[in-house]
Amino acid sequence: MTKASELPLSYSIDSTCSATFPSRREFLTSLAILPVGVGAGLLSSNAFSADTGVLANVKALTFDVFGTVVDWRSSIIREGQLLSAAKGFDVDWPEFADHWRSGYGPAMNKVRTGELPWTKIDDLHRLILDELVVEFGINGLSEAEMDHFNKAWHRLSPWPDTVAGLNRLKTKFVITTLSNGNVSLLTNMAKNAGMPWDAVLSAELSGHYKPDPEAYLKAADLLSLRPDEVMMVAAHPGDLRAAARTGLRTAYVIRPLERGPGRPVNMNPDGEFDFTATDFLDLARQLGA
């Protein structure tokens, strides 16, 4: 959560500013409206279960972070609302948040194609932000205020089940991030939100962004484990498919509100992944933690 002490003097929190985190009712409703087969019925029909040997070799769980562990969209909207309250901006913050996130993939591709050198996600976020403040008419921010706003990604809030679920999973497995976020971003996020990681691993350590295979293989190597001893946990099928191609096990966690209410939800097609869960507590139950 943002603390007043973290803000420049000209950028302070207005306690009347409304946040847009999904309510418990919204969260439960989003699960209730999922197509038939998602939830308990689908989970019980997974191709694998904890007693079939899938977990026999798994020693570590690596977690995607943006969208899987934390609610990036509501967090960025909240930060924008705080900025509007302090500076008087009239901005569609949900649209702004979506644009900021959607610039992430194209920015990484500029690195992959050699248009940019290897660049930390913090710096890619800033490149996108510099364009968005012009597009959305956000004028007059100081460099300190721009830097603080860019580091909103360090202050993302976890989903309601995240910390409790991680603590349960930690009793049975080594748990670590495996995100494109840089190490400092992920470390600050963990401290802000109380996430109990055993280690903070980042694609930064391999010099390759996910879904490049080097990112997954480097994580296994840093843990001194074979790929089949590591399970990737993510809310994004593409991430899991890339991990599976390198030999990692996979767990799909459904996050129906990642991109806001009423958006299509990625489904687990025909038991493609080793486990499918509605949240981290459900995953812990399935994995025997």
Residue, then its C-alpha position, 0 to 999 in steps of 0.5 A: m500500500t502507498k504510504a504518505s511518507e513515500l510520496p513527494l511533498s506535492y503528491s500526498i494521499d487524499s483519504t477521500c479518494s476511492a480505490t477500485f479493488p474488487s469487492r468480495r461480492e465482485f470476486l465471488t460473482s466473477l467465479a459464479i459466472l464462469p462457464v460450467g466446468v470451472g471451479a470444483g467440478l473442473l478441478s476434480s477432473n484434472a488429468f493429474s492429481a497429487d497422488t498420481g506421481v506428478l508431484a513425486n519430483v516437484k521441490a519448488l514452485t515458481f510464480d508468475v507475479f503480474g496478474t497471478v500473485v498481484d492485482w496490477r490493474s486495481s493497484i494502478i487505478r488506485e495510484g492514478q486516483l491518488l495522483s488525481a486527488a493530489k494534482g487535479f487531473d481528470v483521467d480515465w484511470p482504468e483505460f490508462a492502466d490497460h494502456w500501460r500494461s498493453g505496452y509491456g509486450p511490444a516494449m519487450n519485443k523491441v529488446r528481443t529484436g535488438e531495437l533496444p539493449w537489455t532493459k529492466i522492466d522498471d525502465l520499460h515501464r518508464l518508457i511507456l509512461d513517458e508516452l502515456v502522460v502525453e497521450f492522456g494530457i497529464n502535465g506538470l509532473s516533476e521528475a520525482e513525481m514521475d519516478h514515484f508514479n512509475k514505481a507504482w508497479h513496486r506497490l501492487s497489492p496481492w489478491p485476497d488469497t495470495v499471502a495465506g496461500l503462499n504461506r501454506l504452499k511454503t510448508k511443502f515447497v520452496i516458493t519463488t517468483l519467476s517474473n519479468g519484473n526486475v529483482s528490485l521491483l519484486t523485492n520491494m513488492a514483497k516487502n510492501a505486501g508481506m509475501p513470504w518468498d524463499a527467493v526472488l528470481s527474475a527473468e532479469l537473471s537470465g538476460h531473457y524475458k519470459p516466455d523465452p526458454e532461457a528464463y525458465l531453465k535459468a530459474a531451475d539452474l539457480l535452484s539446483l533443480r532439474p526442470d521436472e522438479v520445478m512447477m510454474v504457477a501462472a494465470h496465463p496459459g502462454d506462460l505455462r505452455a512455454a514453461a512446459r516446453t522446457g520440462l517444468r510442471t504447470a499449475y494454472v490459477i484462474r484470475p477472472l478479475e485480472r483485466g477487470p469485471g466482465r472480461p473473458v477468462n482464460m480457461n484450462p483447455d482439456g486438462e492441458f496443465d497439470f493442475t488447475a485452481t481457483d486461487f492459491l488456497d485451492l492450489a495448496r489443497q490440491l498439492g497437499a500443503 
